[in-house]
Structure formats: structure tokens, C-alpha cells
Amino acid sequence: MVENGLQALEAVRNTDYDVILMDVEMPEMDGLAATKQIRAMPAPKSNVVIVALTAHAMNDAEKYFKAAGMDDYVSKPINFDILFTKLSTIARR
């Protein structure tokens, strides 16, 4: 776990992850900017699955976050059944 987007980038540089649960609103650098920078990293770092976590459940949220480079999203408050279903789907890929 990290506290902000800059720490998220550093964590991705130093560790290989299967999935990142990316909070959209973080201090210093938000999750959208962090995702953009992760996608700009050389493979395989750039290919990590990123799931947005956001309190902004809006119409077309899935298209919005996918256009920002994220693979999926879960709205807050987090429904763990939904989160675990999405993670299960990712694991089967």
C-alpha cells in the first residue's frame, strides 16, 4: 500500500505486480496520472492490470477509466463481492 501516486510509481518500478488497485484521488499525483506513467514504462511493467477505485460512480465510468489506461473500475464504497468477482475474472485470464 502506498499513500500517493508518486509512491505508486516507485512501487511499480521496484516490484512486479499482477494487479494494481489504483485509487483515483490521491495526493501529489492522482491515480489517472500515475496510470498514464505506468503505461509509458517499458514492458512488462506497462502491462500490469490496473483497476480504478473511485467514489465517482458516473455514467460511462467504465469507458472513461479504460480510456485513461485502466483495465476496470470498482466504485466506492467498495462492494467486496464485486471486487472479488473482478479479481477472479482477471486471475482466469
C-alpha positions in Angstrom: 0.0 0.0 0.0 1.1 3.5 -0.8 -0.1 6.9 0.1 0.1 8.8 -3.2 0.6 8.4 -6.9 4.4 9.2 -6.7 4.8 6.3 -4.3 2.7 4.1 -6.6 5.1 4.7 -9.4 8.1 4.0 -7.2 6.5 0.7 -6.1 5.8 -0.4 -9.7 9.4 0.4 -10.6 10.7 -1.7 -7.8 8.3 -4.6 -7.7 6.4 -6.7 -10.2 2.6 -6.8 -9.6 -0.1 -8.9 -11.1 -2.8 -6.3 -10.3 -2.8 -2.8 -9.0 -5.8 -1.4 -7.2 -5.4 2.3 -8.0 -7.2 4.9 -6.0 -8.2 7.7 -8.5 -7.9 10.5 -6.0 -4.6 10.6 -4.2 -2.4 13.5 -3.0 0.7 14.7 -5.0 -0.3 12.7 -8.1 -3.7 11.2 -8.8 -4.4 7.7 -10.0 -5.1 8.8 -13.6 -1.7 10.5 -13.9 0.0 7.5 -12.2 -1.7 5.1 -14.6 -0.5 7.2 -17.6 3.1 7.0 -16.4 2.9 3.3 -15.6 1.5 2.7 -19.2 4.5 4.6 -20.5 7.0 2.3 -18.7 8.7 -0.5 -20.7 7.0 -3.9 -20.8 6.3 -5.9 -18.7 5.7 -3.1 -16.2 3.4 -1.3 -18.6 1.2 -4.4 -19.0 0.1 -4.7 -15.3 -3.7 -4.9 -14.8 -4.9 -1.7 -13.2 -8.3 -1.5 -11.5 -9.5 2.0 -10.6 -11.1 2.6 -7.2 -13.2 5.6 -7.2 -16.0 7.4 -5.3 -17.1 8.9 -8.6 -19.5 6.3 -9.9 -20.8 8.1 -13.0 -22.4 7.1 -16.3 -19.9 5.8 -18.7 -17.3 5.3 -15.9 -16.0 2.1 -17.4 -15.3 3.8 -20.8 -13.8 6.8 -19.0 -11.3 4.8 -16.9 -10.5 2.4 -19.8 -9.7 5.5 -22.0 -7.4 6.6 -19.2 -5.5 3.3 -19.4 -7.1 1.4 -16.7 -8.5 -2.1 -17.2 -11.5 -1.9 -15.0 -13.0 0.0 -12.1 -14.8 -0.5 -8.8 -16.8 2.3 -7.2 -16.6 3.2 -3.5 -17.8 2.2 -1.0 -16.2 -1.0 -2.2 -18.5 -3.9 -2.5 -16.2 -6.8 -1.9 -18.3 -9.3 -3.8 -17.9 -7.1 -6.9 -14.2 -6.6 -6.3 -13.5 -10.3 -5.8 -15.5 -11.2 -8.9 -13.5 -8.8 -11.0 -10.2 -10.1 -9.5 -11.4 -13.7 -10.1 -12.0 -12.8 -13.8 -8.6 -11.2 -14.0 -7.0 -14.3 -12.5 -8.7 -16.6 -15.0 -7.1 -14.6 -17.9 
